[in-house]
Structures are given as structure tokens and as C-alpha cells.
Amino acid sequence: MAEEKKLFRVIVDNIPVDVEPGTTILQAARLIGGEVAPPAMCYYTKLKGSGGKCRTCLVEVSKGSTADPRPMPKLVASCRTTVMEGMEVKNITSPRVIDARNGVVEFLLLNHPLDCPICDQAGECHLQDLSYEHGKEATRYEFGKRTFEKHDLGPHIQLHMTRCILCYRCVYVADQVSEGRAHGILSRGDHSEIATYIEKSLDSDFIGNVIDVCPVGALTDKTFRFKNRVWFTKPSDAHRHCDKCCGKVTLWQRGEDVLRVTARKDQWGEVEDWICDDCRFVHKKASDWIIEGPTQVNRHSVISQGHYVGMRKPKETISEVMGGRAPKLLMDIHSVSEVNKPDVDLGALPGPATSAVFNKEKS
């Protein structure tokens, strides 16, 4: 008879949960779910060594354990602190935690530019969500923000170091997922930056995953840049047979155009399975994929706004809708508006869809 595993009873925001020894407070809170789970900008379940840098997941331990009920004197990082039997934790029920989290977000925004109107990460940016919940209307910072030059990390990835919050996720991906790491942290203090030595290109079959793990708009997909807003696109689960990866992805479509391909993510915004660069950058046609159905998006997300959940595409033809009568006129709107030429596949464009793509050359 198999021996039962020993479990610890932990209470997070007055909600009990039983977890295995070695579980962190953050993981225990995520088992409860909802607002009880602290936010995390640097911790990533699939990346060993991640966590403990951004300090957004700070919580208050009001009772250390049953054996030692004394509270911990300082707030602790929930992603690095393991649970004990009888531990009691306060997250959203603690004024100390809320005040500290407000301060952490204010520090993260000190050097972060106001790029939301033009940033491709807008609508799915974790820092944007945090700033709405804990940010202030104005900054108290009186000095100039740090700025960096943009870097092209190969043909598909653009680095905006000015937006970076130094979460180290992309460095861990290159170390643990790709074949070799060619980038990291250069300089120290306020001059620290993610970069490659002598602007070397990042070449690996799985290096595109650094885009998915970036919580802000520091690492962006050059094939998707400035083509569309994420809330105007329709995410769908799809798969294909791939020799390098699982082949399970999320297609972001506008009409029939596949504007970008990303790995599937869970409710915490973490990748379920890493995908290769061939699936991400090369196969940008709907015919390359077997579409399973619409992606389940949190109803509170801006991505879900304007999308109809549970609706089915009507199968009736125009004549059936009109009682058997054929339409008198079918107009091709492209021939009238001269906007978005039907022969231009947005997903196949190597970069932004600028006016040069659509403007007719005058003879």
C-alpha cells in the first residue's frame, strides 16, 4: 500500500489549502487562485532560478508555523519562501503588502517610458495591469529617465531596453531552453542592460521564446510590429506536426490573415510548452495549421472585449436567408474603398504594414 504524502496546511488570506513540503507561498496561493495569488513579474514556473528580483510578490507572514507561531518581521518574497505547517499568510488582506506593492510598482515605472499608445505589448502587458491596480496618477521622480538604443537581436527579435525591468526571464530562457546563450546583463547599477556583446545576433531554434516570457514590451516580434492591436485580433488554438517542438500554438488572426504565432499560455501568463522558431516565424498561413477552436481568454482581459464567446459561424447561404431569392448586387468593398488591398497578406509582410505597402505607385 502506497504511503500517503505528508501535506502542510497553509492559510492564505483566511483561505486554507493543503500543499506538499517545498511548495512556495506563491504556488500555494495560485492553487487557491483569483486575487489571492500575488502578482509576479520575474518568477516563471518553467525557468529554474527565476524569481526574487522584481519584489511585486511580497506578502506578510503573520504566523510562521505551528511550531513557531511568531510572525516574520519583514515582508517576504512569496516566490522564494517555502511554506511550513500552520503558516498564515496575508496578501490582499494586509495594508502593509498593498502599500509595499504600490511602492514597488512606482519604482518599476520610474524609468519605464509611456509607450503604451505605440507599444505592441499593450493589452497583454503585466506591468500595464499592475500600474492600473497599484500605480499613481503622476510620478514623483524629478530626474530624466534612462534611455538606450534599440537593438536588433537577429532578423525576428527587436530589443527595446528602455522598457526593460531586468526580470532576467529572457536570460534564463537562453540558458535553459535554447542551445546557447549569447546575451545577458551588461554593466552595473543604473547602467545595467540586457544586450549581446558587440550586438551579436541571437541564433537558436527556440530563441523566439524570449518574446513570450517578457512581461513588458522590451522584446517584440518584428514580424508583428505595428501591424495590429492585440484586441482587434482573434486568438485560436492550433497545432501542426513539428519535428522540433510540440507544435501546439495560439494563432492571432485578423480575418484570414495570421498576424503572429505564440506559444499557448496558462491563466498566469506562463507558456505551457516551448515552441520552435519555425512554428513561430515561418508558418504564418492558416492553411499550415489545424485550427482547434477559439482560445479561452479571461473575460476581464481587454483581448476578450468585442469577441463573442460560444457563438457559431452561420452555415446559411445568402439565398437561404433571403427566402430562396438571389441577391441583386454583390459589391467588392475593396474595389470601392481602395483600402487594404485583397492581394496583400498582412501575415506575410516581413515587418510593419506601413503606407508604402498599400499606396499605389503613381506612374
Backbone hydrogen bonds in HBPLUS format (Angstrom, degrees):
<---DONOR---> <-ACCEPTOR-->    atom                        ^
c    i                          cat <-CA-CA->   ^        H-A-AA   ^      H-
h    n   atom  resd res      DA  || num        DHA   H-A  angle D-A-AA Bond
n    s   type  num  typ     dist DA aas  dist angle  dist       angle   num
A0008-PHE N   A0019-VAL O   2.71 MM  11  5.37 166.6  1.72 167.4 167.8     1
A0019-VAL N   A0008-PHE O   2.97 MM  11  5.37 159.1  2.02 149.5 153.4     2
A0086-GLY N   A0009-ARG O   2.91 MM  77  5.58 147.9  2.02 150.2 160.5     3
A0010-VAL N   A0017-VAL O   2.91 MM   7  5.43 177.2  1.91 161.4 162.1     4
A0017-VAL N   A0010-VAL O   2.79 MM   7  5.43 142.6  1.93 157.4 169.2     5
A0011-ILE N   A0087-MET O   2.95 MM  76  6.33 167.4  1.97 161.5 165.8     6
A0089-VAL N   A0011-ILE O   2.74 MM  78  6.10 165.1  1.76 167.0 172.0     7
A0012-VAL N   A0015-ILE O   2.95 MM   3  5.21 162.1  1.98 143.9 138.7     8
A0015-ILE N   A0012-VAL O   2.99 MM   3  5.21 152.9  2.06 108.2 116.9     9
A0013-ASP N   A0089-VAL O   2.89 MM  76  6.23 169.2  1.90 157.3 158.8    10
A0023-THR N   A0020-GLU O   3.25 MM   3  5.94 149.0  2.35 140.0 141.2    11
A0083-VAL N   A0023-THR O   2.92 MM  60  6.05 154.5  1.99 176.2 170.9    12
A0028-ALA N   A0024-THR O   3.01 MM   4  6.30 155.7  2.07 149.1 156.2    13
A0025-ILE N   A0081-THR O   2.92 MM  56  6.10 148.1  2.02 174.7 172.1    14
A0029-ALA N   A0025-ILE O   2.88 MM   4  6.09 155.4  1.94 149.6 156.3    15
A0026-LEU N   A0078-SER O   3.03 MM  52  4.91 156.5  2.08 124.5 118.1    16
A0030-ARG N   A0026-LEU O   2.95 MM   4  6.18 146.7  2.06 144.3 153.6    17
A0031-LEU N   A0027-GLN O   3.18 MM   4  6.45 134.3  2.40 137.0 147.7    18
A0031-LEU N   A0028-ALA O   3.21 MM   3  5.23 132.8  2.45  94.1 106.4    19
A0032-ILE N   A0029-ALA O   3.10 MM   3  5.25 130.9  2.35  97.8 110.5    20
A0033-GLY N   A0029-ALA O   2.92 MM   4  6.27 159.3  1.97 146.9 153.4    21
A0037-ALA N   A0034-GLY O   3.41 MM   3  6.14 153.9  2.48 115.3 119.1    22
A0047-LEU N   A0044-TYR O   3.09 MM   3  5.45 155.9  2.15 113.2 120.7    23
A0050-SER N   A0047-LEU O   3.40 MM   3  5.83 162.6  2.44 126.8 127.7    24
A0078-SER N   A0057-CYS O   3.30 MM  21  5.67 164.3  2.32 121.8 126.1    25
A0059-VAL N   A0076-VAL O   2.91 MM  17  5.61 152.3  1.98 153.2 160.8    26
A0076-VAL N   A0059-VAL O   3.02 MM  17  5.61 156.2  2.08 159.3 160.9    27
A0060-GLU N   A0090-LYS O   3.02 MM  30  5.09 173.2  2.02 158.9 157.5    28
A0090-LYS N   A0060-GLU O   2.71 MM  30  5.09 163.2  1.74 158.1 163.5    29
A0072-MET N   A0061-VAL O   3.07 MM  11  5.60 151.8  2.15 151.4 160.3    30
A0062-SER N   A0088-GLU O   3.00 MM  26  5.67 124.1  2.32 137.8 152.4    31
A0063-LYS N   A0088-GLU O   3.35 MM  25  4.89 151.0  2.44 139.1 133.7    32
A0088-GLU N   A0063-LYS O   3.01 MM  25  4.89 160.1  2.06 133.6 138.4    33
A0064-GLY N   A0070-ARG O   3.08 MM   6  5.63 143.0  2.22 119.8 129.0    34
A0065-SER N   A0068-ASP O   3.02 MM   3  5.06 129.8  2.28 119.5 126.5    35
A0066-THR N   A0085-GLU O   2.75 MM  19  6.02 148.5  1.85 154.1 152.6    36
A0080-ARG N   A0077-ALA O   3.17 MM   3  5.70 159.3  2.22 114.7 120.7    37
A0087-MET N   A0084-MET O   3.10 MM   3  5.44 158.2  2.15 136.3 132.8    38
A0094-SER N   A0091-ASN O   3.35 MM   3  5.62 166.4  2.37 109.7 112.0    39
A0098-ILE N   A0094-SER O   3.21 MM   4  6.53 164.4  2.24 152.6 156.2    40
A0099-ASP N   A0095-PRO O   2.97 MM   4  6.08 162.4  2.00 147.3 152.1    41
A0100-ALA N   A0096-ARG O   2.93 MM   4  6.08 158.1  1.98 144.9 151.3    42
A0101-ARG N   A0097-VAL O   2.82 MM   4  5.97 157.8  1.87 151.7 158.1    43
A0102-ASN N   A0098-ILE O   2.98 MM   4  6.16 150.7  2.06 143.6 151.3    44
A0103-GLY N   A0099-ASP O   3.14 MM   4  6.42 151.1  2.23 141.3 148.7    45
A0104-VAL N   A0100-ALA O   2.91 MM   4  6.24 153.1  1.98 149.0 156.5    46
A0105-VAL N   A0101-ARG O   2.98 MM   4  6.16 165.6  2.01 150.5 153.8    47
A0106-GLU N   A0102-ASN O   3.03 MM   4  6.21 150.3  2.12 140.0 148.6    48
A0107-PHE N   A0103-GLY O   3.02 MM   4  6.31 151.2  2.10 145.6 152.6    49
A0108-LEU N   A0104-VAL O   2.93 MM   4  6.26 153.4  2.00 148.9 156.7    50
A0109-LEU N   A0105-VAL O   3.03 MM   4  6.22 140.1  2.19 143.1 153.1    51
A0110-LEU N   A0107-PHE O   3.20 MM   3  5.17 158.2  2.25 101.0 107.6    52
A0118-ILE N   A0115-ASP O   2.90 MM   3  5.56 144.8  2.03 122.3 132.2    53
A0119-CYS N   A0115-ASP O   2.70 MM   4  5.43 126.2  1.99 154.8 166.0    54
A0122-ALA N   A0119-CYS O   3.28 MM   3  5.65 164.2  2.31 109.4 114.1    55
A0124-GLU N   A0121-GLN O   3.04 MM   3  5.76 164.4  2.07 143.8 146.9    56
A0129-ASP N   A0125-CYS O   3.15 MM   4  6.49 152.3  2.23 143.6 150.3    57
A0126-HIS N   A0215-PRO O   3.15 MM  89  5.48 145.6  2.28 153.4 161.4    58
A0130-LEU N   A0126-HIS O   2.98 MM   4  6.25 158.9  2.03 146.5 152.2    59
A0131-SER N   A0127-LEU O   2.90 MM   4  6.04 155.7  1.96 145.6 151.9    60
A0132-TYR N   A0128-GLN O   3.17 MM   4  6.38 145.6  2.30 141.8 149.8    61
A0133-GLU N   A0129-ASP O   3.20 MM   4  6.48 146.7  2.31 143.2 151.9    62
A0133-GLU N   A0130-LEU O   3.12 MM   3  5.14 120.6  2.49  94.0 108.7    63
A0134-HIS N   A0130-LEU O   2.72 MM   4  5.79 161.2  1.75 159.9 165.3    64
A0135-GLY N   A0131-SER O   2.78 MM   4  4.10 133.8  1.99 112.1 119.3    65
A0151-HIS N   A0159-LEU O   3.07 MM   8  5.06 165.0  2.09 143.8 148.6    66
A0159-LEU N   A0151-HIS O   2.79 MM   8  5.06 176.1  1.79 161.5 162.5    67
A0153-LEU N   A0157-ILE O   2.91 MM   4  5.24 139.5  2.07 142.1 152.0    68
A0222-LYS N   A0156-HIS O   2.91 MM  66  5.07 171.2  1.92 137.5 138.5    69
A0158-GLN N   A0220-THR O   3.13 MM  62  5.42 163.0  2.16 149.7 154.3    70
A0220-THR N   A0158-GLN O   3.07 MM  62  5.42 161.7  2.10 150.7 156.0    71
A0160-HIS N   A0218-ALA O   2.64 MM  58  4.53 164.6  1.66 142.0 147.7    72
A0163-ARG N   A0160-HIS O   3.06 MM   3  5.80 151.3  2.15 119.3 125.8    73
A0164-CYS N   A0161-MET O   3.06 MM   3  4.99 149.6  2.16 101.7 111.1    74
A0171-VAL N   A0168-TYR O   3.13 MM   3  5.24 123.3  2.47  99.2 113.6    75
A0172-TYR N   A0168-TYR O   3.10 MM   4  6.42 158.1  2.15 156.8 162.2    76
A0173-VAL N   A0169-ARG O   2.96 MM   4  6.28 152.0  2.04 151.2 159.6    77
A0174-ALA N   A0170-CYS O   3.08 MM   4  6.28 161.0  2.12 143.3 147.5    78
A0175-ASP N   A0171-VAL O   3.00 MM   4  6.22 144.8  2.13 141.5 151.7    79
A0176-GLN N   A0172-TYR O   2.83 MM   4  5.88 161.2  1.86 152.9 157.1    80
A0177-VAL N   A0173-VAL O   2.75 MM   4  5.13 154.0  1.81 141.7 147.6    81
A0178-SER N   A0173-VAL O   3.21 MM   5  6.64 153.8  2.28 149.0 155.3    82
A0184-GLY N   A0195-ALA O   3.08 MM  11  5.85 159.6  2.12 156.7 157.5    83
A0195-ALA N   A0184-GLY O   3.03 MM  11  5.85 159.8  2.07 161.9 166.8    84
A0186-LEU N   A0193-GLU O   2.84 MM   7  5.41 167.1  1.85 160.4 163.1    85
A0193-GLU N   A0186-LEU O   3.04 MM   7  5.41 147.4  2.15 147.3 155.8    86
A0191-HIS N   A0188-ARG O   3.08 MM   3  5.50 142.7  2.22 139.1 135.6    87
A0192-SER N   A0189-GLY O   3.14 MM   3  5.54 166.9  2.16 115.3 117.5    88
A0277-ASP N   A0205-ASP O   2.66 MM  72  5.37 149.4  1.75 155.2 160.1    89
A0209-ASN N   A0206-PHE O   3.23 MM   3  6.01 169.8  2.24 120.0 123.1    90
A0210-VAL N   A0207-ILE O   3.16 MM   3  6.03 173.4  2.17 124.1 126.2    91
A0211-ILE N   A0208-GLY O   3.13 MM   3  5.81 156.4  2.19 115.2 121.0    92
A0213-VAL N   A0209-ASN O   3.22 MM   4  6.52 152.7  2.30 151.6 158.1    93
A0224-PHE N   A0221-ASP O   3.06 MM   3  5.44 156.6  2.12 110.3 117.7    94
A0225-ARG N   A0221-ASP O   3.10 MM   4  6.18 125.3  2.41 146.3 161.5    95
A0227-LYS N   A0224-PHE O   3.20 MM   3  5.69 157.1  2.26 140.1 134.9    96
A0232-PHE N   A0229-ARG O   2.99 MM   3  5.45 157.0  2.05 113.3 120.8    97
A0233-THR N   A0230-VAL O   3.25 MM   3  5.35 156.8  2.31 102.0 109.0    98
A0234-LYS N   A0253-GLN O   2.68 MM  19  5.05 157.9  1.73 146.1 154.2    99
A0253-GLN N   A0234-LYS O   3.05 MM  19  5.05 176.2  2.05 129.1 128.9   100
A0295-THR N   A0235-PRO O   3.08 MM  60  5.54 174.2  2.08 125.4 125.2   101
A0236-SER N   A0251-LEU O   2.82 MM  15  5.13 147.4  1.92 143.1 153.9   102
A0251-LEU N   A0236-SER O   2.75 MM  15  5.13 160.9  1.79 160.3 159.7   103
A0237-ASP N   A0293-GLY O   2.84 MM  56  5.63 151.7  1.92 172.9 177.1   104
A0292-GLU N   A0237-ASP O   2.75 MM  55  5.43 157.5  1.80 145.6 152.8   105
A0238-ALA N   A0249-VAL O   3.07 MM  11  5.51 166.4  2.09 145.6 145.9   106
A0249-VAL N   A0238-ALA O   2.90 MM  11  5.51 165.3  1.92 154.3 159.2   107
A0239-HIS N   A0290-ILE O   3.10 MM  51  5.41 147.8  2.21 131.4 140.5   108
A0290-ILE N   A0239-HIS O   2.93 MM  51  5.41 166.5  1.95 158.0 162.5   109
A0240-ARG N   A0247-GLY O   3.10 MM   7  5.15 135.0  2.31 123.9 137.1   110
A0250-THR N   A0262-THR O   2.82 MM  12  5.32 159.6  1.87 156.5 157.9   111
A0262-THR N   A0250-THR O   3.10 MM  12  5.32 167.9  2.11 151.1 154.8   112
A0252-TRP N   A0260-ARG O   3.09 MM   8  5.44 167.2  2.11 164.2 160.6   113
A0259-LEU N   A0252-TRP O   2.87 MM   7  5.81 140.2  2.03 154.3 163.5   114
A0254-ARG N   A0257-ASP O   2.96 MM   3  5.38 152.1  2.04 149.0 158.0   115
A0257-ASP N   A0254-ARG O   3.28 MM   3  5.38 150.1  2.38 126.5 122.1   116
A0272-GLU N   A0264-ARG O   2.82 MM   8  5.75 164.8  1.84 154.5 154.4   117
A0266-ASP N   A0270-GLU O   2.88 MM   4  5.54 153.4  1.95 149.6 154.7   118
A0269-GLY N   A0266-ASP O   3.04 MM   3  5.39 162.4  2.07 116.9 118.9   119
A0280-ARG N   A0276-CYS O   3.20 MM   4  6.43 151.5  2.29 140.9 149.3   120
A0281-PHE N   A0277-ASP O   2.81 MM   4  5.68 172.0  1.81 150.0 152.1   121
A0282-VAL N   A0278-ASP O   3.04 MM   4  4.95 140.7  2.20 121.5 133.2   122
A0283-HIS N   A0278-ASP O   3.24 MM   5  6.60 154.8  2.31 167.4 172.6   123
A0284-LYS N   A0282-VAL O   3.07 MM   2  5.84 119.3  2.46 111.3  95.0   124
A0288-ASP N   A0285-LYS O   3.01 MM   3  5.48 156.6  2.07 111.4 118.8   125
A0289-TRP N   A0286-ALA O   3.16 MM   3  5.60 165.0  2.19 113.2 117.9   126
A0301-SER N   A0298-ASN O   2.97 MM   3  5.41 158.3  2.01 114.3 121.3   127
A0304-SER N   A0301-SER O   3.14 MM   3  5.61 142.5  2.28 108.0 116.6   128
A0305-GLN N   A0302-VAL O   3.21 MM   3  5.27 150.8  2.30  99.6 108.2   129
A0307-HIS N   A0304-SER O   3.17 MM   3  5.44 163.0  2.20 127.2 127.2   130
A0321-VAL N   A0317-THR O   3.15 MM   4  6.45 155.3  2.21 150.4 156.9   131
A0322-MET N   A0318-ILE O   3.03 MM   4  6.26 145.7  2.15 145.0 154.5   132
A0324-GLY N   A0319-SER O   2.63 MM   5  4.78 151.1  1.71 157.2 154.6   133
A0323-GLY N   A0320-GLU O   3.30 MM   3  5.25 156.3  2.36 106.6 106.1   134
A0335-SER N   A0332-ASP O   3.10 MM   3  5.72 136.6  2.30 113.1 122.8   135
A0336-VAL N   A0333-ILE O   3.11 MM   3  5.19 142.2  2.26  98.5 109.6   136
A0337-SER N   A0333-ILE O   2.85 MM   4  6.01 178.4  1.85 165.9 165.8   137
A0338-GLU N   A0334-HIS O   3.01 MM   4  5.25 150.4  2.10 128.7 137.1   138
A0344-VAL N   A0341-LYS O   3.06 MM   3  5.51 167.6  2.08 118.7 121.7   139
A0348-ALA N   A0345-ASP O   3.04 MM   3  5.44 143.7  2.17 108.4 118.7   140
A0349-LEU N   A0346-LEU O   3.26 MM   3  5.48 157.1  2.32 105.2 111.9   141
A0357-VAL N   A0354-THR O   3.08 MM   3  5.71 153.7  2.16 113.9 120.8   142
A0358-PHE N   A0355-SER O   3.13 MM   3  5.40 128.9  2.41 102.5 114.6   143
A0359-ASN N   A0355-SER O   2.84 MM   4  5.84 159.3  1.89 164.9 170.1   144
